[in-house]
Amino acid sequence: MSNNTEGKVVVITGASSGLGAATARLLAARGASVVLGARRVEMMNALADEIRAAGGKVEVVATDVTKVEQVQNLIDTAVKVFGRLDVLVNNAGLMAIAPMSERKVDEWDRMIDINVKGVLYGIAAALPVFQQQASGHFINIASVAAIKVFSPGGTVYSGTKYAVRAISEGLRHEVGGSIRTTTIEPGAVDSELKLGSSHEESSQFVKEFYKLAIPADSVARAIAYAIDEPANVDINEIVLRPTAQDF
């Protein structure tokens, strides 16, 4: 089996837990150098220790994806430490589920800042590097809620994930040729995403719904598959969900 992942430099946002951490473990085990970006540095340091103990290469950068300069620093650090950048996994996300009538405007703002602007900041920082190298790979984490609106409750969340899907497709069209773009659209996955709701009734619903969740490793393998394909193969979209999930 080919391993086009070996030797690649991969930046992952939201890397302190869940999908981000699972992806970092898997890609490091396959020989990639991983650069972890998230706010919770202690958790990333523990993950980095684990990766190093297994013989992997890893760097940790404190990163709040809502701050454009911090995302730029994450990308700059990857290039400075490892000499290049091959993949950016835009994974950081917030899912705050509540009916529109609750008017949780602050949560709407947070979801837009993290789920949409965070992805755009990553693209803005990485794209010049990819263009200069004439190679690179954006992997943007959307959701099945980018295919079908998750309502009631997830209307704004779906809006942000539809935006990620639209931005990814436009990006692919604009910069394709030597730069790849993949959108990953998972269903219920066991991660901290399910803990994002402050609305009690919605939170209980989400926790109940997530009892059928698949492990974060499932998504990590999908990401690894897209990366591992040869440079002339662009896996544009992967939808995966628990077999038992009807939504």
N, C-alpha and C positions, 0 to 999 in steps of 0.2 A: 504493500500500500504506500502511495506517495505521501510525503509530508512536506507540503509547501509552507507550513506554518513555522517550521524550524528556522531560527535566526531572524524572524520578523519582530519588529518593535510595535507593540500594541498598547495604546492608551485606552483605559476604561474609566468612565465616570460612574459615580454611584457604586464604587468598588469596595465599600466597607462591609457589605452583606449581600445576601440574596443572589440575584442573577449576576451582578458584577463580580462578587467574590468567587462564585462557582466558575465563571468564565475565566477569571484570572488563574485559578488553580489548574484548570484543564489546559489552557494555552501555554502556561509555564511548563507543565508536564510534557507538552509536545515540542518544547524547545524554543518558544517565543520569549522575548524579553518583555515583561509587562510593567506598565507604569500605572499605578493606582491613584485615582483622584476621587476624593470625597471629603466631607467635613469631619468625620469621626476618625481622627488620626490614630487613636489608640487601637481601634479595631483593624485599621489598615496595617499598622505595625505588627500586630499579632499575625495577620494573614501573611505579611511579607516574611516574617520569621519562619513560618510554616513552609512557604515556597522555597526560601533559601536552604532550609534544612533538607529539602528534597532535591537540592541541586539546581534550583531555578534561579533566573535573573529577574530582579524586581527593584523598582524604585517607588517611593511613596511621596505624594505631593498633596498637601492640604488644599482642597479645592471646593469652593462654593460655586456651582454652575450658574448662579444668578448674577455673579460678578464677572464681567467680561475680562477684566485684567487678570483674575485668578485662572480662568480657563486658558488665556494666552500663556500664562506662566507654566501651566501644566504641559502644554504642547512644547513650549520653549525648553523646558527641563528635559523632556523625553529626547529631543534632538541633541541637546547639550551632552546628556549622559551617554546615549547610545548611538549618536551620530546620524540618525535618520528617524523617520516615522513611516510605518507601513499601514497601520490600521487605527482608526478611531472608533471606539464603541461608545456611542452616545446613549448611555443606559440610565442615568439619573432620572428619577420620576417620582411624582406624587399623585396618588389617587384619593381625592377627598370626595366621598359620595354623600350627597344630600339632595333633597328635592329643590328645584329652582325657587320655590316659594319660601324656603328658609333664608334666601338672599345672603348666602355666605360669601360676600364679595371679597373678603380678605383671602378666602381659600381659592376663589376663582383666580385672583391675582397670583397667588403662589403657584397654582398649577400652570398658568400661562408662563410665568417667569422660569419655572424649572423645566416643564415638559416641552415648551416651544422655544423660548428665548435661550434656554440652556443648550439646546441642540444647535440653534443658529450660531451661538457664540463658539461652539466647538467647530462648526463648519468654517466660520470666519478665521479661526486660528490655524486650522489644519490645511485648508485649501491651498494657501500659497506654498506650503511645504510640499504638498502632493504635486502641485503644478511644476515646481522647480525640479523635483525628482522625475517628473513624467510617470509617476506611479503612486498608488495609494488606494485606500479602501475605507469608505464611510459605512458603518453599520449602525443604523438608527433603530432604537427599540420603540415600536408603536404598540399595538394591542389589537385583539379581535374587536375591541371597541372603536377601532379605526375603520372597520368594515360594516359594523352594524351599531347604531346608537344604543348605548347601555342606559336605557331610561325605564322608569323614573329613577333619578338619583345621580346617574353618571353622565348627564347631558353635557356638562362643561368639560368633564374629563374626556369624553368622546370627542368633543370639539378640538381639544389639544392634540389628541392622537390622530384624528383626521388631518390636522395641520402637519404633523410629522410625516404622515404618508404622502401628502401633497408636496411638501418640501423635498422629500427624498426623491420622488419621481421627477420633479423639475430639476433637481440637482443632477440626477443621472443623465438627463437629457442635455443639460448645459455643459457638463464637464466630462462626460463619457469619452471613450477613446482609449485612454490609459488609466483613468480613475474609475474605480468600481463603487457602486452604491447598492447596499442591501437594506431592506426594511424587514425587521423581525416582528411578527404580530402574534404574541402569545395569548392564550386564554388564561385560565386560573393557574398560577404558578405559586408554589410555596415560597413566599418572601415577605418582607415587611410592608410591601405595597398595600396589603389588606388592612394594615393598621392606620391608614391615613385619614379615616373619617372621624370627625368630631361629633357628628349628628348620631345620637345614640341608637335610634331605630335602624338607620342605614348601616351603622357599624355592625350591629347584630346580624343584619341580613348578609352583609359581606362575609363575615366570619363563618356563617352557616354555609353560604355558597362555596366558600373556599375549602370546605371539607373534601371536595373532589380534586383539589389541586395536585398538579404533577410537580416533581422536584425541579429545583432551579437548574440542576445538571442537564435536564432535557433541553433547555434553551441554550445552555452553554455548548452542547453538542451541535445544535443547529448553527450557532455562530461559527464554531470551528469548521463545520462543513463548508460554509460560504467562504471562509478564509482559505481553506485548503485547496479549493479548486484552482486550476492554473490561471495565470494572469489574463488570459484571453476569454475566460468564462466568468460572467458577472451574474451571480445568483441575486436577482432583484428583490424577490419577495418570498418570505417563508411564513406560513400561517400554521401554528400548532396549538392544540388545546387538549385537555383531558378527553379521552374517548367518551366519557360519560357526560361531557358538557354539551348541552344543546345550543347554547347561545354562541 
